[in-house]
Amino acid sequence: MADIVIGVASSHTPQLSSGVDMWLDHAERDRRNPRLLGRDAAYHTYDELLEAADPAIGEQLAPEIWEQKYQRGQEAIEALTVSLAKASPDIAIVIGDDQREMFTDDGIPAFACFTGPELVDMLPDEAVLQRIPKGIRAAYWAVHADEPATHLVAQELSAHVAEQLAWDDFDLTVVRQQAAGRTLGHAFTFPRYRLGLPHSTPIVPVFVNTYYPPNVPSATRCYQLGRALRRAVESWPDDARVAVIASGGLSHFVVDEDLDHRVLDGLTSRDASVLGSLPRDQLRSGNSEILNWVAAAGALEHLAATVLDYIPGYRTPAGTGAGMAFARWE
C-alpha cells in the first residue's frame, strides 16, 4: 500500500528567487497595479492603499531588513530541501495552480489531473521573454530550465487518483496530452528547481483553479479534495513512499498577516473548520494560492504540521509584497 510520508509547503514568489536587489522592481510593478486586493477583501489602487496604510510598514523597507528577510527565505527553502531528501519519496503529489500556462480560454478546469507519461516546461520565446519585467525574469531560474525540460509523471498513480476522485464525487478534468505550445506551470516546476526534488522522482500534478472565476472552488471543497487524495493514495496497492507538496501563497500582492496567521494556525492545530471557513472574497488574486495549502492540509491531516518560518515580505509603504511561508508535515 502507498503511504504519504511527508508534506511540505512553500511560497514560490519571485521575491524568493530574484535576489533582494530586484525587490525594488517588484515594488514598482505594485505601484502600477490598478487591482490590488486589500485586507478588506476589496480591490484598490496603490494610492488608495497607501493612504490607509500603517506608517510602521515603512520600518520594514530598510535595505538591511530586506536582506535579513531574503536570507531567512533561503534558509527555510534549504530546510525543506533537506527534509524532502531525508524522506526520500518515490513519488511526489504536487498541488498547484495554473496561470494560463497549461490551461487557457479553451478550458480552465476547477480541478485537473494529468495522466500522461511526462510534462515539459519551457521558457517563453525571446520576444515574449523580453516583455516580462526584469524582476520576474531574474527569478526564472527557479521555475524554468534554460532548455525544454521533461518532468516525469507517475502515470499509474495519477490514473488511480483520477479514478478514485471520480468515485468520491469530484468532477475532475483528466488530461492525457500536453497541448502544443503550452508549458508546465511554475507552481509545478518550483519543487524541482528550488526544493531539490530529483528529476528521477515522478510527480502527480494536481491542478486547482485558484485564480480564474467563476469556477474557483471554496476552501472547504479544497480541504475535501485533500482528504480524497489521501484516500486515493492509501488505496493504491503498490508500495510507495509519497510526498505531498503545496506550491504558492500565502497572501500577495498585498501582505495580509492576519489572514496568513489564520491559515498557519489552522495547519498546526489541524483544524479543518478554520481552514474551511476562509472566505472566498479574501481568497482572490495572489491570496488564492492559499487554496493549494488548504488542499495539502486535507491530505496531510494525519501528520503533524510545523511552520518553519513566516516572513511578511513588505516591499512598499502601501503594504504590498508577499507573505512568504514555509511548512512541513511529518
C-alpha positions in Angstrom: 0.0 0.0 0.0 1.2 3.5 -0.8 1.8 5.8 2.2 2.1 9.6 2.5 5.3 10.0 4.5 5.9 13.8 4.3 4.3 17.0 3.3 5.9 20.4 2.5 4.5 23.7 1.5 6.4 26.7 0.2 5.7 30.1 -1.3 7.1 30.5 -4.8 7.0 34.2 -5.2 9.8 35.7 -7.4 10.8 37.7 -4.3 12.4 34.5 -3.1 14.5 33.8 -6.2 15.2 37.1 -7.9 17.7 38.4 -5.3 17.0 41.2 -3.0 18.3 43.7 -5.4 15.2 43.1 -7.5 12.7 43.8 -4.8 12.5 47.4 -6.0 11.5 46.2 -9.4 8.7 44.1 -7.8 7.7 47.2 -5.8 7.5 49.3 -9.0 5.0 46.8 -10.5 2.9 47.1 -7.4 2.6 50.8 -7.9 1.3 50.3 -11.4 -1.2 47.6 -10.4 -4.8 49.0 -10.5 -6.3 46.0 -8.8 -4.6 45.3 -5.5 -6.7 43.1 -3.2 -6.6 44.9 0.2 -7.1 43.4 3.6 -10.7 44.5 3.4 -11.1 41.9 0.6 -11.8 44.8 -1.9 -9.7 45.9 -4.9 -7.8 49.2 -4.6 -5.3 51.2 -6.5 -1.9 51.6 -5.0 -2.6 55.2 -3.9 -5.7 54.1 -2.1 -3.8 51.5 -0.2 -1.0 54.0 0.6 -3.5 56.5 2.0 -4.8 53.9 4.5 -1.6 52.1 5.3 0.1 51.8 8.7 3.1 54.1 8.7 5.0 51.5 10.6 5.3 49.4 7.4 8.0 51.9 6.4 10.3 50.4 9.0 10.2 47.1 7.1 11.7 48.6 3.9 15.2 49.3 5.0 17.8 47.5 2.9 19.2 45.6 5.9 15.7 44.4 6.8 15.1 43.2 3.2 18.4 41.4 3.2 17.6 39.6 6.5 14.2 38.5 5.2 15.7 37.3 2.0 18.2 35.2 3.8 15.5 33.8 6.1 13.6 32.7 3.0 16.7 30.9 1.6 17.3 29.1 4.9 13.7 27.9 5.0 13.9 26.6 1.4 17.1 24.8 2.3 15.4 23.2 5.4 12.5 22.0 3.2 15.0 20.7 0.7 16.8 18.7 3.4 13.5 17.3 4.7 12.4 16.1 1.3 15.8 14.5 0.7 15.7 12.7 4.0 12.2 11.4 3.4 13.3 10.0 0.0 9.9 9.8 -1.6 9.3 7.6 -4.5 6.6 9.9 -5.9 5.5 13.5 -5.2 2.0 14.8 -5.5 2.3 18.5 -6.3 -0.8 20.6 -5.7 -0.6 23.9 -7.5 -2.5 26.4 -9.6 -2.1 27.1 -13.3 -1.7 30.7 -14.5 -2.6 30.3 -18.2 0.4 28.1 -18.7 -1.3 24.7 -19.4 -4.8 25.9 -19.5 -6.2 29.0 -21.3 -9.5 30.2 -22.7 -10.2 26.8 -24.4 -10.8 25.4 -20.9 -9.8 26.1 -17.3 -10.9 23.3 -15.1 -11.7 23.7 -11.4 -9.6 20.6 -10.7 -7.5 18.6 -13.1 -5.0 15.7 -13.1 -2.5 14.8 -15.8 -2.2 11.1 -16.6 0.3 11.2 -19.5 3.8 9.9 -19.0 5.6 13.3 -18.9 5.2 17.0 -18.9 7.6 19.6 -20.4 8.4 23.0 -19.1 9.9 25.6 -21.4 10.8 29.3 -21.4 8.7 31.7 -23.5 10.1 32.6 -26.8 12.6 35.5 -26.9 10.0 38.2 -27.9 7.7 37.3 -25.0 10.6 37.0 -22.6 11.8 40.5 -23.3 8.4 41.9 -22.3 8.5 40.2 -18.9 9.5 42.5 -16.1 13.2 42.1 -15.2 12.5 41.1 -11.6 10.4 38.2 -12.8 12.9 37.2 -15.4 15.6 37.2 -12.7 13.7 34.5 -10.9 13.0 32.3 -13.9 15.9 30.0 -13.0 13.7 28.8 -10.1 10.8 27.8 -12.3 12.2 27.1 -15.8 15.2 25.4 -17.2 17.3 27.1 -19.9 16.2 24.5 -22.4 12.9 22.5 -22.6 12.9 20.1 -19.6 11.0 16.9 -19.2 9.3 16.1 -15.9 8.3 12.5 -15.4 4.7 11.8 -14.3 3.8 8.9 -12.0 1.3 7.8 -14.7 -0.2 4.8 -12.9 -0.8 6.6 -9.6 -2.2 9.7 -11.5 -4.7 7.5 -13.3 -5.6 5.8 -10.0 -6.1 9.2 -8.3 -8.3 10.4 -11.1 -10.5 7.3 -10.9 -10.8 7.5 -7.1 -11.6 11.2 -7.1 -14.4 10.5 -9.6 -15.7 7.8 -7.2 -15.5 10.4 -4.4 -17.8 12.7 -6.5 -15.2 15.1 -7.6 -15.8 16.4 -11.2 -12.2 16.2 -12.3 -10.8 17.0 -15.7 -8.3 14.4 -16.8 -5.6 15.5 -19.3 -3.5 12.9 -21.1 -1.6 15.1 -23.5 0.1 18.4 -23.2 -1.1 20.9 -25.8 1.4 22.2 -28.3 3.0 25.5 -27.2 1.8 25.1 -23.5 4.3 24.7 -20.7 4.1 23.1 -17.3 3.5 25.9 -14.9 5.8 27.4 -12.3 3.8 26.1 -9.4 4.8 22.6 -10.5 8.4 23.2 -11.5 9.4 25.2 -8.4 9.7 21.9 -6.3 12.3 20.6 -8.8 14.4 23.7 -9.2 14.2 25.2 -5.7 13.2 22.3 -3.3 15.6 19.8 -4.8 13.0 17.2 -5.9 15.1 14.9 -8.0 14.4 14.7 -11.7 14.1 10.9 -11.3 11.2 11.3 -8.8 8.0 11.4 -10.8 5.2 13.7 -9.9 1.4 13.5 -9.8 0.3 17.1 -10.7 -3.0 18.1 -9.2 -4.2 21.4 -10.7 -6.5 23.7 -8.7 -8.1 26.7 -10.4 -7.5 29.4 -7.8 -7.1 32.4 -10.0 -9.9 32.5 -12.6 -13.6 32.8 -11.7 -16.2 31.7 -11.9 -15.2 28.1 -11.2 -12.9 28.6 -8.3 -13.5 26.0 -5.6 -14.1 27.0 -2.0 -11.7 26.4 0.9 -14.0 23.7 2.2 -14.0 21.9 -1.2 -10.2 22.1 -1.4 -9.8 20.6 2.0 -12.2 17.8 1.0 -10.1 17.3 -2.2 -7.0 16.8 0.0 -8.8 14.2 2.1 -9.9 12.4 -1.1 -6.3 12.5 -2.4 -5.1 10.8 0.8 -7.8 8.1 0.5 -6.8 7.5 -3.2 -3.1 7.2 -2.3 -3.8 4.8 0.6 -6.0 2.6 -1.7 -3.2 2.2 -4.3 -2.0 -1.4 -4.0 1.7 -0.7 -4.9 4.2 0.1 -2.2 5.4 3.7 -2.5 6.6 6.5 -0.3 4.6 9.6 -1.3 5.3 13.2 -0.6 2.7 15.9 -0.9 3.9 19.4 -1.9 1.8 22.6 -1.9 3.2 25.3 -4.1 2.4 29.0 -3.8 0.9 31.5 -1.4 0.4 32.9 1.1 -1.1 36.4 0.8 0.1 38.6 -2.1 0.2 41.1 -3.7 -0.8 42.9 -0.5 0.5 41.3 2.6 -2.3 40.2 5.0 -0.6 39.0 8.1 -3.9 38.3 9.9 -5.1 36.1 7.1 -1.8 34.3 6.8 -1.6 33.6 10.5 -5.2 32.3 10.4 -4.1 29.8 7.8 -0.9 28.8 9.6 -2.8 28.4 12.9 -5.3 26.1 11.1 -2.5 24.0 9.8 -0.7 23.5 13.0 -3.9 22.9 15.0 -5.2 20.5 12.3 -8.5 22.5 12.5 -10.5 21.8 9.3 -13.2 24.2 10.4 -10.7 27.1 10.5 -9.3 26.3 7.0 -12.6 25.5 5.5 -14.1 28.8 6.7 -11.7 31.0 4.9 -13.9 33.4 3.0 -14.0 33.4 -0.8 -13.6 37.2 -1.1 -10.3 37.1 0.7 -9.0 34.2 -1.5 -8.7 36.1 -4.7 -5.8 37.5 -6.7 -2.5 36.1 -5.3 -4.2 35.2 -2.0 -6.0 32.5 -3.9 -2.9 30.2 -3.8 -3.7 29.6 -0.1 -6.2 27.1 -1.5 -3.2 24.9 -2.5 -2.1 24.8 1.1 -5.7 24.0 2.3 -5.8 21.1 -0.1 -2.5 19.8 1.2 -3.6 20.2 4.8 -6.6 17.9 4.0 -4.2 15.3 2.6 -1.8 15.6 5.5 -4.1 15.9 8.5 -2.7 12.6 9.8 0.7 14.2 10.2 1.9 17.0 12.5 2.5 20.4 10.8 5.3 22.7 11.7 5.7 26.2 10.4 9.4 26.7 9.6 9.1 30.4 9.1 6.6 33.2 8.1 8.1 36.3 6.5 5.9 39.3 5.8 7.8 40.5 2.7 6.7 44.1 2.5 8.1 45.9 -0.5 6.3 49.3 -0.4 4.9 51.6 2.3 1.4 50.7 1.0 1.8 47.2 2.3 2.3 45.4 -0.9 4.5 42.4 -1.1 4.2 38.7 -0.3 3.5 36.7 2.8 6.3 34.1 2.4 5.6 30.9 4.3 7.2 27.5 4.7 5.7 24.5 6.4 6.5 20.8 6.9 4.3 17.8 7.9 5.9 14.7 9.4 
